[in-house]
Amino acid sequence: MTKTALVLGGGGMLGVSWSTGVIAGLSDAGVDVTDADRIIGTSAGSIVSAQIAQGRPLDEMVEWHHAPRDPDAIELNMEIDVPNLMAIFAKWSAFTEMTPENCAEIGAMALASKTVDEDRWAGSFEDQIDAGWPERDVILTAVDAESGAFQKWTRDSGVSFRRAIVSSCSVPGLFPPVTINGRRYQDGGVRSATNADLAAGFDTVLIVAPIGARSDGIDPLSNRLATAEAKALRAAGASVELAFPDDGSQEAMGGNRMDSSRRGLCVDAGREQGRSLAGQIAAWAQTAA
C-alpha cells in the first residue's frame, strides 16, 4: 500500500495563506492531499497542518484569509526591533548549513531579543487552532534555542498541541522562544524551512515550501535545504513533488511575509497555483483513486 506524506513549510503569515490556497487548489482539481498518512508542519506549516489534521473544511480555511483581520491581531500590534531582526536574518542567511551549533547561535540572539510577551504570543493562536492533538500522524518541528537541538513534537510528546505549534512558529527576533518543560524553543524553520527528511520511508511526498523562491534573505538557504531533502527522498525511492511559490504567488506575497493585508491575495494565488500543480502529482491522484 502506498504511503503518503504532506510536508508544509514555514513562511510567515502569508506562508499560511499561500499553503492553504495550494491545498485548496489541488482539491479543486480532484487531488485531495489532506488525507496524507503523515503530515509534517514547520512554522507557518504547523498551523496549516493542525487545521487539516483536525478536519477543518478547506473552504472555511480559505475564507479565514479573506475575512477582515482583527485589529487586535498580534502582528498588527507589535513593536519590532528592526535592526536586531535584520542582524538575526543576516547571520542566518549567511550560513551554508544549519548545524545544531549554528541553530544555537540564532537561538542565543533570539533569547536576547525584545519581543512580545510569551503568554500573549501563545494566546494569539486560540482563534486558529482547536485544543487537543488530532488522532493522526502529525509531526510539528521546533529547535531548542539554547542547544540548537532539533525537536519533533507528536501526540506522544506529552505537550500541549497549541504550545507545540506556537514553538514551531516562534520566528527568532520576531516572536519569543516558547517555554516547554523548562526549555525554550524557537521556530522549527531555523533548522530547515521544510524538514522534509521526516518523510523518509514514505512512498509519495508533497513538499509545499513558501520560502525558497526568492534570491534574497534566507530563501537561497531554504531552497538548498529543501532541494537536498527532496533529492535524498527520491534517492531512497520516493516520488516527490517540491512546490515553491510561482511568479504569480510571489507577486501576491510582496516583500513582507507578515503583511496580513495580503492574505486574500496570497490564498487566491496559491489556489490558482495548486490547480496548475495537480497535473504534476499523478501519484497523489492514483493514491486518492
N, C-alpha and C positions, 0 to 999 in steps of 0.2 A: 504493500500500500504506500502511495506517495505521501511523504510528509512535507508540509509546507511551513515556511516561516515568513513573517512580515516584520521588517525592520524599519522603524520610524525614527529618524534622526532629529538632532537639535536644530534650532533656527529661530529662536525668539518668538514673540507674539505672532509675527507673520509666518513663521515656520509652522505654527499650529494651524493657521488659516489655510496655507497652501497645501499642507499634507492632507487636511480634511477634504479639500477640494479634489485632490488627486484621487483619493479613495472613492469619493462620491462619483467622480467621472468614470472611473473604472466600472463601478456598479451600474452606471447609466448604460455602459456598453456591454453589459452582461457578464462582467468579470467581478465576482464577489471575493475580495481578499480578506474580508472581516472574519471569515471562518478559518483562518490560518491555525495550524496546530500549535504554533508558538508565536507570540508577539513580543518583540523586543523594543523597548522605548527608552530614548535618551533625551533628556531636557524637554524641549517642546514636544518631542515624540512620545514622552511618557504621558503627557496629557491626552494625546490622541489615542494612545494605546489603552489607557484606562477607560476612556469613553467607549471605545469599541468593545473591550473585554466585558464591560458592564452592560452591554446590549443597548446602548443609546442609539436611536434611529439616525441614519445618516442625514436625512432631511432636517431633523432637529439640530444636529451638529452644524450643518451648513447655515441654517437660519441664525444661529447664535452669532455668527460672524457678520451677518447683515444688520443685526439689531444695534441700536444706538448704544455706545459704551457708557456704562455707569460713570458719572462724573467723579465718583469717589474711588474708581478703579486705581489700583496701586501704581500702575505705570504712568498714570496721569497726575500723580501726587507725590513725586519723588524729587529729592534734591540730590543730584548725582555729582560726585567729584569727578568731573570730566578729565582733568589731567591725570588723575590716578587711574581711571578706567582706560585711558589711552595707553598709559605705561604698561598696564597688565596685558593688554591685547598686543602691544608692540613686542613684548617679551615672548608671549605665547606664539605669535605668528612667526617669530624668528627660529623657533625650534624645528628641527628636521624630523624629529620623532618625539613621542610623548612617553618617556620612561617614568617610572614612579618618582625618580628624583626630579625630573622636570615638572611633573604634576605637583610635587610638593613645593617647588619654587612658586608656582602660580598660587598654590594654596596659602603660602605664607603671605603673599600680597593680598589675597582675598580676606584672610583673617585680620589683617591690619587696616582694611578699608572701612570707611564710614559709609554705611548704607542704611536702609530702612530697618526698623525693629524686627527681630526674628519672628516674634509672635504675630505681628501684623502681616508679615510676609506669608507665614504659614496659613493664616486665616483667610488670605485672599483667594484660596483655592476652593472654598466651600461651595461657590456657585457653579463650579465646573466639574467637580468630581464627587460622586456619591461615596459614602463611607463604606469600608469593608472590601477586602480583597475578593476579586471575582474567582469563580471556580474554573479557571483556565490557566494554561501555561503562559504566564506573563513574567517577563524579566524587566526590571527597571534598573537603571545604572546610576552610580554616583562615584565620587572619588574622595577618599579621606584627605581632608585639607592639610593635615599635618604630615602624614606619612607618604601621601601620594598613592596609596594602595587602591586598587580598583575594587569597587563594591557592587555586587549583584543582589538586588532585592527581589525576593519572591514571596509568595504567601506563606512559605515555611520559615521566613526570616524572623518572625516574631515582632515585626514593627508595623506601625500604622500605615495603611495604604496611602493615605494623603501625605503623611510625613515622608514616605519613600519618594513620592512624586515631587514634593517640594524640594527635597535634597537634590534630586536629579535636575531640577530647574534652576538651581542656585548659581547663576552666572557670576563668576568672580568679578568683584568690583562693582557689580550692579545690584546684587542681592546678597544677603548674609549667608555664610555657611550654616547649615542646619544641624542642630544637636540631636543625635540619636544614640541612646545608650552611652552617653558620656563622651562621644566622639563628635567632631564637627565634619560635615560632609559638604562638598561643593559639587557643582554641575558635572554629570557624567560625561558631558561633551569635552571636558578637559582632557580626558584620555583619548577619546575619539568621538567625532560628531555622530557616528553611526553605531560603533561597537558591533558590527555585523559578524565578527568572529563568534559571537554567541549563537549564531545559527549553524554552527558546524554540526554535521550529521544529518541535516535536513536535505531533502531532495530538490526542493524548489524554493527559491528565496527571492523576495522582492525587497529591495532597499530603497526607501524613499528618503532622499537626502536634501533638505532645504539649503544647507550650506555646502559650497564647493563649486559653484558655477562661476563665481566672480574671480577676478585676478588680484584682489586686494585683501587686506586683513588676514584672518585665519582661513579664508577659503582655499588657497592653494594647499595648505597643510591638510585641511579636512578632505579635500579632493584626493590627495595622495593616499591618505589613510583608508578612505572608503574604497578607492580603486584597488588598493592592495588587499583589503579584506575580501572584496568580490573575487579577485583573481585567485586567492587561496581557496575560497569556497568552490570555485569552478574546477580548480586543480584536484579537489577532493571528489569531484563527480557531480556537483550540484548544478542545476540550471538556475542562473542568477540574472536578474534584471536590476540595474542600478540607475535610478532616475534622479537627476539634478533638475533644478528649475530651467525651463527653456527660455528663449528670449522674451516671450510674452509674459511669463511668470516673473522674470527678473525685473521687467519694466513695472509690473504691478507692485512688486516689493519696494522698489526705490532703494535708497541708500541706508535706511534705518529699519532694521528688522523688529524694532519695538514700537514702530509707529502704528498705533491701533486704529488710526483713522483710515488705514489702507486695508483693513481686514476683509471687507467685502470684495475689493478689487482682487485680493490675493486668493480668496476661496474660489472666486469665479475663474481666475486664470488657471488655478490648479485643477479645477473641474474640467476645463477645456483640454488641458494637457493630459489628464487622466483618460479622457475619451480617446485621445490620439494614441496613448500608450497601450491601450487594451490589446491592440493587434500584435504587439511585440511580446506579450507574455502568454503565449499559447499554452504553456504548461499549466498556468493557473486555470485557464478556461477548460482544459482537459480534466483537471482535478475537480472542478466545480460541476462538470457534466454528469 
